[in-house]
Structures are given as structure tokens and as C-alpha cells.
Amino acid sequence: MYRYPHRMIAVPDAIIEPCVTENWHNNDFAVLHLIKTTISDVECDLVDHFTTLKIAYNFLSTQHQKQGIFPQILLLQEALALRYSRSTPYPEMTSRF
């Protein structure tokens, strides 16, 4: 999923592959909302109107670059500490954050 914000996975052609295109958009939506559940309330308010992961990711990336290295290190530590379990439903896991 890390490739979605960078558009390393191109949006499929909806005419040729409608099911694949829908899946791509569903994944983009899911990752966008996962990010929204794990960021601060202030950041969430700032990105709430963004409809694609790429736009939200670019905005947050720019904001965090302005903050300096220490807050980024703390965020990376938190992100690396996240663990997902196959036995726990996806919405339940993300609602904890």
C-alpha cells in the first residue's frame, strides 16, 4: 500500500478494467482513511476535505518536513510499532487509533 501515495501503482483504465479500477479506488480510499484515523485531530481537520490519498499524503509530507527531524522520528517510531492481526477485523483495528 505504500506505493499508492506515490502513484507507483497507476490508476487502471476504467473502460478496460472496471473491476480493477474500482479496487484501486477502494484501496486508495481505505489507506486515506487509515491515515486520517492515525493523525492528530488538527491534522485530520486540515486533510479532511482531500479526496485522494496522493493529495493528502503530499500535504502531510510537506507539513512534516517543515516541523524538523525530531517529530518525524517520533512518528516513524509510532508507525513502526503498529501491528495488525489477521484475526481482528480491519475497521476494529483502525478504530483504536
N, CA, C and O atoms as a Tinker XYZ file with bonds, in Angstrom:
   388  protein
     1  N      0.814000   -1.199000    0.000000    73     2
     2  CA     0.000000    0.000000    0.000000    64     1     3
     3  C      0.860000    1.267000    0.000000    63     2     4     5
     4  O      0.368000    2.343000   -0.341000    81     3
     5  N      2.118000    1.155000    0.373000    73     3     6
     6  CA     2.970000    2.339000    0.415000    64     5     7
     7  C      3.127000    2.972000   -0.962000    63     6     8     9
     8  O      3.504000    4.139000   -1.066000    81     7
     9  N      2.844000    2.220000   -2.012000    73     7    10
    10  CA     3.021000    2.748000   -3.365000    64     9    11
    11  C      1.849000    3.615000   -3.806000    63    10    12    13
    12  O      1.976000    4.339000   -4.793000    81    11
    13  N      0.731000    3.571000   -3.123000    73    11    14
    14  CA    -0.434000    4.355000   -3.532000    64    13    15
    15  C     -0.195000    5.863000   -3.469000    63    14    16    17
    16  O     -0.505000    6.558000   -4.436000    81    15
    17  N      0.348000    6.399000   -2.362000    73    15    18
    18  CA     0.505000    7.859000   -2.341000    64    17    19
    19  C      1.489000    8.379000   -3.382000    63    18    20    21
    20  O      1.416000    9.543000   -3.776000    81    19
    21  N      2.384000    7.549000   -3.820000    73    19    22
    22  CA     3.373000    7.986000   -4.801000    64    21    23
    23  C      2.934000    7.685000   -6.226000    63    22    24    25
    24  O      3.654000    7.977000   -7.181000    81    23
    25  N      1.749000    7.099000   -6.363000    73    23    26
    26  CA     1.191000    6.707000   -7.657000    64    25    27
    27  C      2.150000    5.789000   -8.417000    63    26    28    29
    28  O      2.236000    5.839000   -9.644000    81    27
    29  N      2.867000    4.952000   -7.668000    73    27    30
    30  CA     3.714000    3.940000   -8.286000    64    29    31
    31  C      2.834000    2.851000   -8.891000    63    30    32    33
    32  O      3.259000    2.113000   -9.779000    81    31
    33  N      1.610000    2.765000   -8.401000    73    31    34
    34  CA     0.617000    1.869000   -8.979000    64    33    35
    35  C     -0.339000    2.777000   -9.744000    63    34    36    37
    36  O     -1.121000    3.514000   -9.144000    81    35
    37  N     -0.272000    2.720000  -11.058000    73    35    38
    38  CA    -1.087000    3.614000  -11.877000    64    37    39
    39  C     -2.571000    3.280000  -11.747000    63    38    40    41
    40  O     -2.949000    2.125000  -11.554000    81    39
    41  N     -3.395000    4.306000  -11.856000    73    39    42
    42  CA    -4.844000    4.092000  -11.847000    64    41    43
    43  C     -5.195000    3.325000  -13.122000    63    42    44    45
    44  O     -4.897000    3.788000  -14.223000    81    43
    45  N     -5.818000    2.169000  -12.983000    73    43    46
    46  CA    -6.172000    1.383000  -14.169000    64    45    47
    47  C     -7.210000    2.094000  -15.040000    63    46    48    49
    48  O     -7.945000    2.963000  -14.572000    81    47
    49  N     -7.253000    1.714000  -16.286000    73    47    50
    50  CA    -8.226000    2.266000  -17.225000    64    49    51
    51  C     -9.610000    1.691000  -16.903000    63    50    52    53
    52  O     -9.814000    0.479000  -16.969000    81    51
    53  N    -10.550000    2.560000  -16.557000    73    51    54
    54  CA   -11.883000    2.125000  -16.137000    64    53    55
    55  C    -12.667000    1.441000  -17.254000    63    54    56    57
    56  O    -13.544000    0.620000  -16.985000    81    55
    57  N    -12.360000    1.771000  -18.485000    73    55    58
    58  CA   -13.070000    1.159000  -19.608000    64    57    59
    59  C    -12.574000   -0.271000  -19.845000    63    58    60    61
    60  O    -13.361000   -1.177000  -20.117000    81    59
    61  N    -11.270000   -0.453000  -19.739000    73    59    62
    62  CA   -10.678000   -1.769000  -19.992000    64    61    63
    63  C    -10.831000   -2.698000  -18.795000    63    62    64    65
    64  O    -11.135000   -3.880000  -18.950000    81    63
    65  N    -10.616000   -2.149000  -17.593000    73    63    66
    66  CA   -10.646000   -2.966000  -16.373000    64    65    67
    67  C    -11.492000   -2.294000  -15.286000    63    66    68    69
    68  O    -10.947000   -1.764000  -14.318000    81    67
    69  N    -12.805000   -2.313000  -15.440000    73    67    70
    70  CA   -13.643000   -1.609000  -14.456000    64    69    71
    71  C    -13.530000   -2.162000  -13.035000    63    70    72    73
    72  O    -13.545000   -1.389000  -12.077000    81    71
    73  N    -13.417000   -3.474000  -12.879000    73    71    74
    74  CA   -13.317000   -4.060000  -11.525000    64    73    75
    75  C    -11.983000   -3.711000  -10.879000    63    74    76    77
    76  O    -11.925000   -3.409000   -9.687000    81    75
    77  N    -10.924000   -3.751000  -11.656000    73    75    78
    78  CA    -9.595000   -3.408000  -11.133000    64    77    79
    79  C     -9.553000   -1.937000  -10.744000    63    78    80    81
    80  O     -8.959000   -1.571000   -9.729000    81    79
    81  N    -10.185000   -1.098000  -11.555000    73    79    82
    82  CA   -10.232000    0.337000  -11.256000    64    81    83
    83  C    -10.980000    0.595000   -9.951000    63    82    84    85
    84  O    -10.546000    1.398000   -9.126000    81    83
    85  N    -12.097000   -0.086000   -9.773000    73    83    86
    86  CA   -12.864000    0.080000   -8.533000    64    85    87
    87  C    -12.043000   -0.379000   -7.336000    63    86    88    89
    88  O    -12.051000    0.277000   -6.295000    81    87
    89  N    -11.340000   -1.487000   -7.469000    73    87    90
    90  CA   -10.483000   -1.981000   -6.398000    64    89    91
    91  C     -9.385000   -0.969000   -6.078000    63    90    92    93
    92  O     -9.079000   -0.730000   -4.910000    81    91
    93  N     -8.795000   -0.377000   -7.111000    73    91    94
    94  CA    -7.737000    0.616000   -6.911000    64    93    95
    95  C     -8.281000    1.790000   -6.102000    63    94    96    97
    96  O     -7.653000    2.230000   -5.139000    81    95
    97  N     -9.453000    2.297000   -6.496000    73    95    98
    98  CA   -10.054000    3.436000   -5.785000    64    97    99
    99  C    -10.446000    3.050000   -4.355000    63    98   100   101
   100  O    -10.310000    3.862000   -3.440000    81    99
   101  N    -10.925000    1.834000   -4.158000    73    99   102
   102  CA   -11.259000    1.372000   -2.802000    64   101   103
   103  C    -10.014000    1.313000   -1.925000    63   102   104   105
   104  O    -10.056000    1.705000   -0.759000    81   103
   105  N     -8.912000    0.828000   -2.477000    73   103   106
   106  CA    -7.657000    0.790000   -1.720000    64   105   107
   107  C     -7.169000    2.198000   -1.391000    63   106   108   109
   108  O     -6.733000    2.462000   -0.270000    81   107
   109  N     -7.241000    3.095000   -2.362000    73   107   110
   110  CA    -6.835000    4.484000   -2.143000    64   109   111
   111  C     -7.663000    5.094000   -1.014000    63   110   112   113
   112  O     -7.125000    5.755000   -0.126000    81   111
   113  N     -8.972000    4.868000   -1.057000    73   111   114
   114  CA    -9.890000    5.365000   -0.025000    64   113   115
   115  C     -9.558000    4.763000    1.340000    63   114   116   117
   116  O     -9.536000    5.473000    2.345000    81   115
   117  N     -9.300000    3.456000    1.373000    73   115   118
   118  CA    -9.016000    2.771000    2.643000    64   117   119
   119  C     -7.744000    3.297000    3.284000    63   118   120   121
   120  O     -7.710000    3.546000    4.489000    81   119
   121  N     -6.700000    3.468000    2.485000    73   119   122
   122  CA    -5.432000    3.954000    3.038000    64   121   123
   123  C     -5.578000    5.412000    3.479000    63   122   124   125
   124  O     -5.042000    5.800000    4.516000    81   123
   125  N     -6.295000    6.215000    2.701000    73   123   126
   126  CA    -6.541000    7.611000    3.095000    64   125   127
   127  C     -7.235000    7.664000    4.454000    63   126   128   129
   128  O     -6.849000    8.455000    5.314000    81   127
   129  N     -8.244000    6.837000    4.652000    73   127   130
   130  CA    -8.970000    6.858000    5.925000    64   129   131
   131  C     -8.164000    6.223000    7.060000    63   130   132   133
   132  O     -8.331000    6.596000    8.221000    81   131
   133  N     -7.312000    5.288000    6.737000    73   131   134
   134  CA    -6.417000    4.753000    7.763000    64   133   135
   135  C     -5.490000    5.854000    8.256000    63   134   136   137
   136  O     -5.274000    5.994000    9.460000    81   135
   137  N     -4.948000    6.628000    7.342000    73   135   138
   138  CA    -4.078000    7.740000    7.727000    64   137   139
   139  C     -4.863000    8.749000    8.565000    63   138   140   141
   140  O     -4.354000    9.248000    9.569000    81   139
   141  N     -6.084000    9.048000    8.163000    73   139   142
   142  CA    -6.894000   10.016000    8.912000    64   141   143
   143  C     -7.179000    9.544000   10.335000    63   142   144   145
   144  O     -7.348000   10.367000   11.234000    81   143
   145  N     -7.235000    8.231000   10.550000    73   143   146
   146  CA    -7.508000    7.732000   11.902000    64   145   147
   147  C     -6.269000    7.719000   12.775000    63   146   148   149
   148  O     -6.372000    7.545000   13.989000    81   147
   149  N     -5.098000    7.898000   12.180000    73   147   150
   150  CA    -3.867000    7.807000   12.971000    64   149   151
   151  C     -3.160000    9.145000   13.157000    63   150   152   153
   152  O     -2.172000    9.220000   13.887000    81   151
   153  N     -3.646000   10.198000   12.511000    73   151   154
   154  CA    -3.006000   11.505000   12.674000    64   153   155
   155  C     -3.725000   12.305000   13.754000    63   154   156   157
   156  O     -4.793000   11.917000   14.228000    81   155
   157  N     -3.123000   13.423000   14.131000    73   155   158
   158  CA    -3.724000   14.254000   15.183000    64   157   159
   159  C     -5.033000   14.869000   14.691000    63   158   160   161
   160  O     -5.287000   14.937000   13.488000    81   159
   161  N     -5.853000   15.314000   15.633000    73   159   162
   162  CA    -7.126000   15.943000   15.280000    64   161   163
   163  C     -6.905000   17.195000   14.437000    63   162   164   165
   164  O     -7.676000   17.467000   13.516000    81   163
   165  N     -5.869000   17.949000   14.742000    73   163   166
   166  CA    -5.565000   19.164000   13.982000    64   165   167
   167  C     -5.231000   18.813000   12.537000    63   166   168   169
   168  O     -5.748000   19.428000   11.604000    81   167
   169  N     -4.362000   17.818000   12.360000    73   167   170
   170  CA    -4.001000   17.402000   11.005000    64   169   171
   171  C     -5.207000   16.822000   10.276000    63   170   172   173
   172  O     -5.384000   17.053000    9.080000    81   171
   173  N     -6.022000   16.081000   10.983000    73   171   174
   174  CA    -7.213000   15.487000   10.376000    64   173   175
   175  C     -8.145000   16.570000    9.858000    63   174   176   177
   176  O     -8.703000   16.438000    8.768000    81   175
   177  N     -8.319000   17.636000   10.622000    73   175   178
   178  CA    -9.148000   18.750000   10.162000    64   177   179
   179  C     -8.572000   19.391000    8.897000    63   178   180   181
   180  O     -9.316000   19.834000    8.023000    81   179
   181  N     -7.249000   19.435000    8.811000    73   179   182
   182  CA    -6.594000   20.039000    7.649000    64   181   183
   183  C     -6.732000   19.194000    6.384000    63   182   184   185
   184  O     -6.813000   19.738000    5.283000    81   183
   185  N     -6.761000   17.874000    6.532000    73   183   186
   186  CA    -6.815000   16.996000    5.353000    64   185   187
   187  C     -8.202000   16.396000    5.116000    63   186   188   189
   188  O     -8.395000   15.628000    4.174000    81   187
   189  N     -9.148000   16.741000    5.956000    73   187   190
   190  CA   -10.467000   16.117000    5.873000    64   189   191
   191  C    -11.150000   16.315000    4.522000    63   190   192   193
   192  O    -11.917000   15.454000    4.090000    81   191
   193  N    -10.886000   17.418000    3.858000    73   191   194
   194  CA   -11.549000   17.694000    2.581000    64   193   195
   195  C    -10.843000   17.049000    1.382000    63   194   196   197
   196  O    -11.374000   17.074000    0.272000    81   195
   197  N     -9.662000   16.477000    1.593000    73   195   198
   198  CA    -8.957000   15.819000    0.491000    64   197   199
   199  C     -9.646000   14.499000    0.155000    63   198   200   201
   200  O    -10.049000   13.754000    1.049000    81   199
   201  N     -9.776000   14.221000   -1.123000    73   199   202
   202  CA   -10.498000   13.026000   -1.551000    64   201   203
   203  C     -9.599000   11.925000   -2.084000    63   202   204   205
   204  O    -10.066000   10.817000   -2.344000    81   203
   205  N     -8.305000   12.216000   -2.251000    73   203   206
   206  CA    -7.386000   11.167000   -2.706000    64   205   207
   207  C     -6.197000   11.086000   -1.760000    63   206   208   209
   208  O     -5.793000   12.071000   -1.141000    81   207
   209  N     -5.666000    9.909000   -1.675000    73   207   210
   210  CA    -4.510000    9.673000   -0.813000    64   209   211
   211  C     -3.324000   10.511000   -1.246000    63   210   212   213
   212  O     -2.628000   11.067000   -0.397000    81   211
   213  N     -3.077000   10.616000   -2.528000    73   211   214
   214  CA    -1.917000   11.357000   -3.026000    64   213   215
   215  C     -1.930000   12.804000   -2.562000    63   214   216   217
   216  O     -0.906000   13.316000   -2.108000    81   215
   217  N     -3.072000   13.470000   -2.669000    73   215   218
   218  CA    -3.170000   14.874000   -2.263000    64   217   219
   219  C     -2.951000   15.010000   -0.755000    63   218   220   221
   220  O     -2.203000   15.883000   -0.316000    81   219
   221  N     -3.591000   14.162000    0.032000    73   219   222
   222  CA    -3.442000   14.215000    1.491000    64   221   223
   223  C     -2.014000   13.898000    1.901000    63   222   224   225
   224  O     -1.448000   14.568000    2.765000    81   223
   225  N     -1.426000   12.869000    1.278000    73   223   226
   226  CA    -0.065000   12.478000    1.609000    64   225   227
   227  C      0.925000   13.600000    1.286000    63   226   228   229
   228  O      1.806000   13.904000    2.091000    81   227
   229  N      0.779000   14.209000    0.120000    73   227   230
   230  CA     1.686000   15.298000   -0.253000    64   229   231
   231  C      1.566000   16.466000    0.718000    63   230   232   233
   232  O      2.574000   17.061000    1.100000    81   231
   233  N      0.340000   16.797000    1.121000    73   231   234
   234  CA     0.132000   17.884000    2.076000    64   233   235
   235  C      0.782000   17.563000    3.417000    63   234   236   237
   236  O      1.521000   18.378000    3.969000    81   235
   237  N      0.502000   16.363000    3.938000    73   235   238
   238  CA     1.079000   15.979000    5.232000    64   237   239
   239  C      2.597000   15.887000    5.168000    63   238   240   241
   240  O      3.288000   16.271000    6.112000    81   239
   241  N      3.104000   15.387000    4.073000    73   239   242
   242  CA     4.551000   15.281000    3.901000    64   241   243
   243  C      5.205000   16.668000    3.968000    63   242   244   245
   244  O      6.227000   16.850000    4.630000    81   243
   245  N      4.611000   17.627000    3.284000    73   243   246
   246  CA     5.137000   18.997000    3.298000    64   245   247
   247  C      5.070000   19.578000    4.705000    63   246   248   249
   248  O      6.019000   20.218000    5.158000    81   247
   249  N      3.952000   19.360000    5.397000    73   247   250
   250  CA     3.802000   19.870000    6.761000    64   249   251
   251  C      4.861000   19.283000    7.696000    63   250   252   253
   252  O      5.436000   19.998000    8.518000    81   251
   253  N      5.112000   17.988000    7.567000    73   251   254
   254  CA     6.058000   17.337000    8.467000    64   253   255
   255  C      7.501000   17.713000    8.147000    63   254   256   257
   256  O      8.344000   17.742000    9.044000    81   255
   257  N      7.787000   17.994000    6.908000    73   255   258
   258  CA     9.132000   18.441000    6.553000    64   257   259
   259  C      9.432000   19.788000    7.195000    63   258   260   261
   260  O     10.576000   20.070000    7.552000    81   259
   261  N      8.410000   20.616000    7.339000    73   259   262
   262  CA     8.568000   21.933000    7.960000    64   261   263
   263  C      8.819000   21.827000    9.464000    63   262   264   265
   264  O      9.405000   22.733000   10.055000    81   263
   265  N      8.384000   20.731000   10.089000    73   263   266
   266  CA     8.496000   20.575000   11.535000    64   265   267
   267  C      9.897000   20.194000   11.994000    63   266   268   269
   268  O     10.240000   20.415000   13.155000    81   267
   269  N     10.692000   19.643000   11.135000    73   267   270
   270  CA    12.031000   19.210000   11.517000    64   269   271
   271  C     12.094000   17.714000   11.742000    63   270   272   273
   272  O     11.111000   16.998000   11.552000    81   271
   273  N     13.256000   17.256000   12.145000    73   271   274
   274  CA    13.520000   15.816000   12.183000    64   273   275
   275  C     12.974000   15.113000   13.436000    63   274   276   277
   276  O     12.527000   13.971000   13.336000    81   275
   277  N     12.996000   15.753000   14.598000    73   275   278
   278  CA    12.603000   15.067000   15.825000    64   277   279
   279  C     11.148000   14.591000   15.799000    63   278   280   281
   280  O     10.897000   13.424000   16.098000    81   279
   281  N     10.178000   15.448000   15.453000    73   279   282
   282  CA     8.796000   14.947000   15.372000    64   281   283
   283  C      8.629000   13.832000   14.341000    63   282   284   285
   284  O      7.815000   12.927000   14.524000    81   283
   285  N      9.402000   13.904000   13.261000    73   283   286
   286  CA     9.323000   12.857000   12.243000    64   285   287
   287  C      9.819000   11.523000   12.795000    63   286   288   289
   288  O      9.247000   10.475000   12.495000    81   287
   289  N     10.867000   11.557000   13.588000    73   287   290
   290  CA    11.393000   10.330000   14.195000    64   289   291
   291  C     10.349000    9.713000   15.125000    63   290   292   293
   292  O     10.151000    8.498000   15.117000    81   291
   293  N      9.686000   10.539000   15.917000    73   291   294
   294  CA     8.644000   10.033000   16.812000    64   293   295
   295  C      7.500000    9.403000   16.024000    63   294   296   297
   296  O      6.988000    8.351000   16.406000    81   295
   297  N      7.101000   10.038000   14.932000    73   295   298
   298  CA     6.037000    9.481000   14.100000    64   297   299
   299  C      6.447000    8.155000   13.475000    63   298   300   301
   300  O      5.646000    7.222000   13.405000    81   299
   301  N      7.682000    8.072000   13.023000    73   299   302
   302  CA     8.173000    6.817000   12.452000    64   301   303
   303  C      8.177000    5.707000   13.498000    63   302   304   305
   304  O      7.818000    4.569000   13.196000    81   303
   305  N      8.578000    6.027000   14.713000    73   303   306
   306  CA     8.579000    5.032000   15.773000    64   305   307
   307  C      7.166000    4.528000   16.039000    63   306   308   309
   308  O      6.956000    3.328000   16.219000    81   307
   309  N      6.207000    5.433000   16.062000    73   307   310
   310  CA     4.811000    5.030000   16.264000    64   309   311
   311  C      4.323000    4.159000   15.112000    63   310   312   313
   312  O      3.677000    3.133000   15.327000    81   311
   313  N      4.638000    4.575000   13.892000    73   311   314
   314  CA     4.189000    3.821000   12.718000    64   313   315
   315  C      4.792000    2.424000   12.691000    63   314   316   317
   316  O      4.109000    1.458000   12.352000    81   315
   317  N      6.056000    2.312000   13.043000    73   315   318
   318  CA     6.724000    1.014000   13.035000    64   317   319
   319  C      6.238000    0.107000   14.160000    63   318   320   321
   320  O      6.392000   -1.113000   14.093000    81   319
   321  N      5.656000    0.703000   15.186000    73   319   322
   322  CA     5.148000   -0.084000   16.313000    64   321   323
   323  C      3.753000   -0.648000   16.046000    63   322   324   325
   324  O      3.288000   -1.513000   16.788000    81   323
   325  N      3.080000   -0.172000   14.998000    73   323   326
   326  CA     1.741000   -0.677000   14.682000    64   325   327
   327  C      1.806000   -2.130000   14.250000    63   326   328   329
   328  O      2.684000   -2.521000   13.481000    81   327
   329  N      0.884000   -2.917000   14.742000    73   327   330
   330  CA     0.796000   -4.330000   14.358000    64   329   331
   331  C     -0.646000   -4.653000   14.026000    63   330   332   333
   332  O     -1.568000   -4.253000   14.736000    81   331
   333  N     -0.821000   -5.363000   12.964000    73   331   334
   334  CA    -2.149000   -5.786000   12.555000    64   333   335
   335  C     -2.259000   -7.291000   12.668000    63   334   336   337
   336  O     -1.294000   -8.024000   12.451000    81   335
   337  N     -3.440000   -7.729000   13.008000    73   335   338
   338  CA    -3.691000   -9.150000   13.166000    64   337   339
   339  C     -4.741000   -9.595000   12.158000    63   338   340   341
   340  O     -5.737000   -8.904000   11.944000    81   339
   341  N     -4.521000  -10.727000   11.550000    73   339   342
   342  CA    -5.495000  -11.248000   10.594000    64   341   343
   343  C     -6.809000  -11.628000   11.274000    63   342   344   345
   344  O     -7.857000  -11.661000   10.629000    81   343
   345  N     -6.753000  -11.911000   12.567000    73   343   346
   346  CA    -7.952000  -12.337000   13.283000    64   345   347
   347  C     -8.831000  -11.154000   13.722000    63   346   348   349
   348  O     -9.983000  -11.352000   14.109000    81   347
   349  N     -8.296000   -9.938000   13.665000    73   347   350
   350  CA    -9.057000   -8.758000   14.067000    64   349   351
   351  C     -9.546000   -8.034000   12.823000    63   350   352   353
   352  O     -8.746000   -7.748000   11.932000    81   351
   353  N    -10.829000   -7.733000   12.737000    73   351   354
   354  CA   -11.352000   -7.026000   11.561000    64   353   355
   355  C    -10.666000   -5.674000   11.356000    63   354   356   357
   356  O    -10.349000   -4.973000   12.316000    81   355
   357  N    -10.447000   -5.328000   10.108000    73   355   358
   358  CA    -9.749000   -4.089000    9.750000    64   357   359
   359  C    -10.346000   -2.852000   10.423000    63   358   360   361
   360  O     -9.594000   -2.083000   11.021000    81   359
   361  N    -11.671000   -2.619000   10.354000    73   359   362
   362  CA   -12.224000   -1.409000   10.993000    64   361   363
   363  C    -11.982000   -1.379000   12.499000    63   362   364   365
   364  O    -11.766000   -0.313000   13.076000    81   363
   365  N    -12.019000   -2.536000   13.126000    73   363   366
   366  CA   -11.806000   -2.599000   14.577000    64   365   367
   367  C    -10.368000   -2.207000   14.931000    63   366   368   369
   368  O    -10.133000   -1.497000   15.909000    81   367
   369  N     -9.419000   -2.672000   14.135000    73   367   370
   370  CA    -8.009000   -2.342000   14.391000    64   369   371
   371  C     -7.769000   -0.858000   14.224000    63   370   372   373
   372  O     -7.090000   -0.247000   15.049000    81   371
   373  N     -8.315000   -0.265000   13.170000    73   371   374
   374  CA    -8.052000    1.147000   12.913000    64   373   375
   375  C     -8.814000    2.056000   13.858000    63   374   376   377
   376  O     -8.423000    3.209000   14.038000    81   375
   377  N     -9.881000    1.578000   14.463000    73   375   378
   378  CA   -10.648000    2.423000   15.378000    64   377   379
   379  C     -9.915000    2.644000   16.703000    63   378   380   381
   380  O    -10.284000    3.528000   17.475000    81   379
   381  N     -8.890000    1.854000   16.963000    73   379   382
   382  CA    -8.123000    2.003000   18.207000    64   381   383
   383  C     -7.247000    3.245000   18.204000    63   382   384   385
   384  O     -6.800000    3.692000   19.260000    81   383
   385  N     -6.999000    3.801000   17.040000    73   383   386
   386  CA    -6.038000    4.905000   16.933000    64   385   387
   387  C     -6.702000    6.227000   16.820000    63   386   388
   388  O     -6.027000    7.251000   16.722000    81   387
